[in-house]
Amino acid sequence: MTRTKAQVSSKAQGSVAFPAKVPKAGEGKRGEAGHLSYLLRQAAGAVRLRLERNLASLGVTPPQFLVLTMLDSYPGASGADVARIALLTPQTVHGIIGNLERAGLIARSAHPVHGRVQVITLTKTGRALLWRCKERAAKADAEVRSGISPDEEALIRRWLVGLARRDD
């Protein structure tokens, strides 16, 4: 007896119906029964998407916002330093810094003592854009915090920082 490709495939798959029903966030393994590390990644993706949407009308991506924030928060930080604290690759940060400089949002100058080191600072335009981005990020943070108490937020913050410190 000769079987068609579809029959063989169907037999090999057992009784699984196709297309498979993929659960929505909060259902099945994407819900409370899921692996914690997956749930953290799923939540991080949802938060990133929310931030991305809030920044889109400003023409800024979350990685660009991170780089602007780190340059503003840690004056004198090198591109490698920014990459480490923003959790981006040095190559990505290098590209972002080049784009931000071409857009007039940052300026590079020689370090007063170390000739090969460049000091990267935000321009007036860059600071104004960062301020607007921070307003949008604050909105995204408020959405993330909705439905939890200040005590729950403090507990979550301590737990997340503790997780990050384990790998430092």
ZADO-1210 file (C-alpha; in nm, 4 decimals, padded with zeros to 6 digits):
<atoms>
<atom x="00.0000" y="00.0000" z="00.0000" code="MET" pos="1"/>
<atom x="00.1388" y="00.3359" z="-00.0994" code="THR" pos="2"/>
<atom x="00.0703" y="00.6285" z="00.1334" code="ARG" pos="3"/>
<atom x="00.0677" y="00.9929" z="00.0426" code="THR" pos="4"/>
<atom x="00.3109" y="01.2336" z="00.2006" code="LYS" pos="5"/>
<atom x="00.0239" y="01.3905" z="00.3964" code="ALA" pos="6"/>
<atom x="-00.0812" y="01.0514" z="00.5373" code="GLN" pos="7"/>
<atom x="00.2747" y="00.9701" z="00.6465" code="VAL" pos="8"/>
<atom x="00.3145" y="01.3119" z="00.8018" code="SER" pos="9"/>
<atom x="-00.0198" y="01.2803" z="00.9785" code="SER" pos="10"/>
<atom x="00.0716" y="00.9336" z="01.1089" code="LYS" pos="11"/>
<atom x="00.4143" y="01.0546" z="01.2293" code="ALA" pos="12"/>
<atom x="00.2535" y="01.3398" z="01.4168" code="GLN" pos="13"/>
<atom x="00.0115" y="01.1126" z="01.6029" code="GLY" pos="14"/>
<atom x="-00.3202" y="01.2698" z="01.6898" code="SER" pos="15"/>
<atom x="-00.1922" y="01.6282" z="01.7059" code="VAL" pos="16"/>
<atom x="-00.4263" y="01.8646" z="01.5260" code="ALA" pos="17"/>
<atom x="-00.2687" y="02.1234" z="01.2982" code="PHE" pos="18"/>
<atom x="-00.2363" y="02.4073" z="01.3208" code="PRO" pos="19"/>
<atom x="-00.1592" y="02.3785" z="01.6904" code="ALA" pos="20"/>
<atom x="-00.3374" y="02.6174" z="01.9256" code="LYS" pos="21"/>
<atom x="-00.0653" y="02.8365" z="02.0697" code="VAL" pos="22"/>
<atom x="-00.1589" y="02.9761" z="02.4104" code="PRO" pos="23"/>
<atom x="-00.1864" y="03.3482" z="02.4710" code="LYS" pos="24"/>
<atom x="00.0251" y="03.5166" z="02.7375" code="ALA" pos="25"/>
<atom x="-00.1073" y="03.3990" z="03.0729" code="GLY" pos="26"/>
<atom x="-00.2276" y="03.0614" z="02.9402" code="GLU" pos="27"/>
<atom x="-00.0655" y="02.7193" z="02.9632" code="GLY" pos="28"/>
<atom x="00.3131" y="02.7294" z="02.9869" code="LYS" pos="29"/>
<atom x="00.2905" y="03.1041" z="02.9145" code="ARG" pos="30"/>
<atom x="00.1018" y="03.1393" z="03.2434" code="GLY" pos="31"/>
<atom x="00.1789" y="03.0705" z="03.6072" code="GLU" pos="32"/>
<atom x="00.2682" y="02.7070" z="03.5302" code="ALA" pos="33"/>
<atom x="00.5477" y="02.8168" z="03.2959" code="GLY" pos="34"/>
<atom x="00.9200" y="02.8199" z="03.3662" code="HIS" pos="35"/>
<atom x="01.0104" y="03.1286" z="03.5656" code="LEU" pos="36"/>
<atom x="01.2968" y="03.2259" z="03.3349" code="SER" pos="37"/>
<atom x="01.0595" y="03.2110" z="03.0373" code="TYR" pos="38"/>
<atom x="00.8005" y="03.4199" z="03.2221" code="LEU" pos="39"/>
<atom x="01.0674" y="03.6826" z="03.2976" code="LEU" pos="40"/>
<atom x="01.1638" y="03.6929" z="02.9289" code="ARG" pos="41"/>
<atom x="00.7972" y="03.7139" z="02.8270" code="GLN" pos="42"/>
<atom x="00.7393" y="04.0012" z="03.0700" code="ALA" pos="43"/>
<atom x="01.0562" y="04.1802" z="02.9560" code="ALA" pos="44"/>
<atom x="00.9388" y="04.1512" z="02.5960" code="GLY" pos="45"/>
<atom x="00.5992" y="04.2969" z="02.6832" code="ALA" pos="46"/>
<atom x="00.7579" y="04.5860" z="02.8736" code="VAL" pos="47"/>
<atom x="01.0018" y="04.6527" z="02.5885" code="ARG" pos="48"/>
<atom x="00.7155" y="04.6578" z="02.3373" code="LEU" pos="49"/>
<atom x="00.5234" y="04.9039" z="02.5561" code="ARG" pos="50"/>
<atom x="00.8303" y="05.1311" z="02.5798" code="LEU" pos="51"/>
<atom x="00.8942" y="05.0961" z="02.2061" code="GLU" pos="52"/>
<atom x="00.5413" y="05.2098" z="02.1303" code="ARG" pos="53"/>
<atom x="00.5662" y="05.5029" z="02.3725" code="ASN" pos="54"/>
<atom x="00.8955" y="05.6222" z="02.2174" code="LEU" pos="55"/>
<atom x="00.8059" y="05.5602" z="01.8515" code="ALA" pos="56"/>
<atom x="00.6535" y="05.9020" z="01.7826" code="SER" pos="57"/>
<atom x="00.9789" y="06.0614" z="01.9044" code="LEU" pos="58"/>
<atom x="01.1787" y="05.8528" z="01.6553" code="GLY" pos="59"/>
<atom x="01.3780" y="05.6892" z="01.9354" code="VAL" pos="60"/>
<atom x="01.4293" y="05.3172" z="01.9940" code="THR" pos="61"/>
<atom x="01.4635" y="05.1652" z="02.3426" code="PRO" pos="62"/>
<atom x="01.8379" y="05.0974" z="02.2883" code="PRO" pos="63"/>
<atom x="01.8917" y="05.4620" z="02.1815" code="GLN" pos="64"/>
<atom x="01.6985" y="05.5761" z="02.4888" code="PHE" pos="65"/>
<atom x="01.9168" y="05.3512" z="02.7070" code="LEU" pos="66"/>
<atom x="02.2372" y="05.4919" z="02.5589" code="VAL" pos="67"/>
<atom x="02.1195" y="05.8530" z="02.6007" code="LEU" pos="68"/>
<atom x="02.0153" y="05.7782" z="02.9596" code="THR" pos="69"/>
<atom x="02.3465" y="05.6131" z="03.0488" code="MET" pos="70"/>
<atom x="02.5529" y="05.8907" z="02.8911" code="LEU" pos="71"/>
<atom x="02.3516" y="06.1455" z="03.0883" code="ASP" pos="72"/>
<atom x="02.3577" y="05.9476" z="03.4138" code="SER" pos="73"/>
<atom x="02.7259" y="05.8511" z="03.4043" code="TYR" pos="74"/>
<atom x="02.9288" y="06.1411" z="03.2606" code="PRO" pos="75"/>
<atom x="03.2640" y="06.0262" z="03.1330" code="GLY" pos="76"/>
<atom x="03.1505" y="05.6673" z="03.0729" code="ALA" pos="77"/>
<atom x="03.3155" y="05.5080" z="02.7712" code="SER" pos="78"/>
<atom x="03.1237" y="05.3337" z="02.4958" code="GLY" pos="79"/>
<atom x="03.2319" y="05.0007" z="02.6494" code="ALA" pos="80"/>
<atom x="03.1031" y="05.1143" z="02.9902" code="ASP" pos="81"/>
<atom x="02.7707" y="05.2150" z="02.8354" code="VAL" pos="82"/>
<atom x="02.7464" y="04.8786" z="02.6582" code="ALA" pos="83"/>
<atom x="02.7984" y="04.6928" z="02.9866" code="ARG" pos="84"/>
<atom x="02.5448" y="04.8895" z="03.1899" code="ILE" pos="85"/>
<atom x="02.2870" y="04.9083" z="02.9079" code="ALA" pos="86"/>
<atom x="02.3209" y="04.5316" z="02.8398" code="LEU" pos="87"/>
<atom x="02.4069" y="04.5937" z="02.4752" code="LEU" pos="88"/>
<atom x="02.7019" y="04.4772" z="02.2684" code="THR" pos="89"/>
<atom x="02.9910" y="04.7211" z="02.2174" code="PRO" pos="90"/>
<atom x="02.9226" y="04.7056" z="01.8419" code="GLN" pos="91"/>
<atom x="02.5591" y="04.8033" z="01.8938" code="THR" pos="92"/>
<atom x="02.6544" y="05.0938" z="02.1203" code="VAL" pos="93"/>
<atom x="02.9184" y="05.2087" z="01.8709" code="HIS" pos="94"/>
<atom x="02.6535" y="05.2187" z="01.5966" code="GLY" pos="95"/>
<atom x="02.4021" y="05.3965" z="01.8196" code="ILE" pos="96"/>
<atom x="02.6589" y="05.6557" z="01.9258" code="ILE" pos="97"/>
<atom x="02.7440" y="05.7225" z="01.5602" code="GLY" pos="98"/>
<atom x="02.3760" y="05.7673" z="01.4749" code="ASN" pos="99"/>
<atom x="02.3140" y="05.9915" z="01.7773" code="LEU" pos="100"/>
<atom x="02.6152" y="06.2046" z="01.6846" code="GLU" pos="101"/>
<atom x="02.4982" y="06.2425" z="01.3214" code="ARG" pos="102"/>
<atom x="02.1557" y="06.3460" z="01.4549" code="ALA" pos="103"/>
<atom x="02.3206" y="06.6169" z="01.6689" code="GLY" pos="104"/>
<atom x="02.2074" y="06.4570" z="01.9955" code="LEU" pos="105"/>
<atom x="02.5553" y="06.3909" z="02.1345" code="ILE" pos="106"/>
<atom x="02.9020" y="06.5364" z="02.0850" code="ALA" pos="107"/>
<atom x="03.2429" y="06.3742" z="02.1203" code="ARG" pos="108"/>
<atom x="03.5552" y="06.5519" z="02.2363" code="SER" pos="109"/>
<atom x="03.9046" y="06.4482" z="02.3348" code="ALA" pos="110"/>
<atom x="03.9600" y="06.3664" z="02.7017" code="HIS" pos="111"/>
<atom x="04.1652" y="06.6471" z="02.8620" code="PRO" pos="112"/>
<atom x="04.4257" y="06.4032" z="02.9978" code="VAL" pos="113"/>
<atom x="04.3951" y="06.0778" z="02.8029" code="HIS" pos="114"/>
<atom x="04.4376" y="06.1665" z="02.4353" code="GLY" pos="115"/>
<atom x="04.2921" y="05.8463" z="02.2903" code="ARG" pos="116"/>
<atom x="03.9842" y="05.8543" z="02.5125" code="VAL" pos="117"/>
<atom x="03.6786" y="06.0380" z="02.3843" code="GLN" pos="118"/>
<atom x="03.4339" y="06.2120" z="02.6143" code="VAL" pos="119"/>
<atom x="03.0742" y="06.1769" z="02.4979" code="ILE" pos="120"/>
<atom x="02.8188" y="06.4339" z="02.6128" code="THR" pos="121"/>
<atom x="02.4599" y="06.5113" z="02.5286" code="LEU" pos="122"/>
<atom x="02.3962" y="06.8265" z="02.3301" code="THR" pos="123"/>
<atom x="02.1192" y="07.0688" z="02.4256" code="LYS" pos="124"/>
<atom x="01.8987" y="06.8997" z="02.1648" code="THR" pos="125"/>
<atom x="01.9924" y="06.5576" z="02.3032" code="GLY" pos="126"/>
<atom x="01.9003" y="06.6598" z="02.6588" code="ARG" pos="127"/>
<atom x="01.5646" y="06.7975" z="02.5433" code="ALA" pos="128"/>
<atom x="01.4881" y="06.4741" z="02.3573" code="LEU" pos="129"/>
<atom x="01.5987" y="06.2639" z="02.6548" code="LEU" pos="130"/>
<atom x="01.3633" y="06.4608" z="02.8814" code="TRP" pos="131"/>
<atom x="01.0723" y="06.3849" z="02.6461" code="ARG" pos="132"/>
<atom x="01.1756" y="06.0180" z="02.6306" code="CYS" pos="133"/>
<atom x="01.1857" y="06.0000" z="03.0108" code="LYS" pos="134"/>
<atom x="00.8303" y="06.1303" z="03.0248" code="GLU" pos="135"/>
<atom x="00.7221" y="05.8499" z="02.7913" code="ARG" pos="136"/>
<atom x="00.9251" y="05.5916" z="02.9860" code="ALA" pos="137"/>
<atom x="00.7616" y="05.7091" z="03.3097" code="ALA" pos="138"/>
<atom x="00.4232" y="05.6432" z="03.1486" code="LYS" pos="139"/>
<atom x="00.5347" y="05.2907" z="03.0542" code="ALA" pos="140"/>
<atom x="00.6639" y="05.2348" z="03.4109" code="ASP" pos="141"/>
<atom x="00.3321" y="05.3498" z="03.5543" code="ALA" pos="142"/>
<atom x="00.1526" y="05.0979" z="03.3321" code="GLU" pos="143"/>
<atom x="00.3856" y="04.8226" z="03.4577" code="VAL" pos="144"/>
<atom x="00.3232" y="04.9207" z="03.8218" code="ARG" pos="145"/>
<atom x="-00.0538" y="04.9394" z="03.7869" code="SER" pos="146"/>
<atom x="-00.2272" y="04.6852" z="04.0060" code="GLY" pos="147"/>
<atom x="00.0554" y="04.6339" z="04.2536" code="ILE" pos="148"/>
<atom x="00.1056" y="04.8011" z="04.5889" code="SER" pos="149"/>
<atom x="00.4177" y="05.0015" z="04.6813" code="PRO" pos="150"/>
<atom x="00.5221" y="04.7145" z="04.9109" code="ASP" pos="151"/>
<atom x="00.4841" y="04.4627" z="04.6281" code="GLU" pos="152"/>
<atom x="00.6826" y="04.6907" z="04.3981" code="GLU" pos="153"/>
<atom x="00.9622" y="04.7185" z="04.6554" code="ALA" pos="154"/>
<atom x="00.9705" y="04.3391" z="04.6913" code="LEU" pos="155"/>
<atom x="00.9829" y="04.2896" z="04.3127" code="ILE" pos="156"/>
<atom x="01.2607" y="04.5492" z="04.2808" code="ARG" pos="157"/>
<atom x="01.4701" y="04.3784" z="04.5526" code="ARG" pos="158"/>
<atom x="01.4168" y="04.0396" z="04.3903" code="TRP" pos="159"/>
<atom x="01.5104" y="04.1620" z="04.0403" code="LEU" pos="160"/>
<atom x="01.8220" y="04.3414" z="04.1685" code="VAL" pos="161"/>
<atom x="01.9173" y="04.0273" z="04.3597" code="GLY" pos="162"/>
<atom x="01.8878" y="03.8198" z="04.0430" code="LEU" pos="163"/>
<atom x="02.1081" y="04.0642" z="03.8524" code="ALA" pos="164"/>
<atom x="02.3705" y="04.0743" z="04.1289" code="ARG" pos="165"/>
<atom x="02.4133" y="03.6961" z="04.1191" code="ARG" pos="166"/>
<atom x="02.5736" y="03.7305" z="03.7779" code="ASP" pos="167"/>
<atom x="02.7951" y="04.0312" z="03.8525" code="ASP" pos="168"/>
</atoms>
